[in-house]
Amino acid sequence: MPRARKYPEELIERGVRLALESGRPVAAVARDLGVGHEVLRKRVRQAEADGGLRPDLPSSEEREEIKKLRKENHELRRANEILKAASVFFATELDADRTR
């Protein structure tokens, strides 16, 4: 179950806009709005990445794609392990029939 948000989404979005448009330090904007500076800093960085201002960070779309690919990779690895175990099982069954 997701954790309850400490700050309203609208307040964080307003803080991001203020930090980006005013050029003021994120900590000062966070202090003025009464939100945690780390929360606002992370959201400002993500907004910069989404806007193409931070090419060193993945955008939200890229993050979602990475998350999806990691999940798919995990599922494929799991399926591969199951298939390996099944092939070993059937190989031993065939060997048992030959020795009789």
Helices and strands as residue ranges (DSSP letters): H 9-22, H 26-33, H 37-50, H 60-99
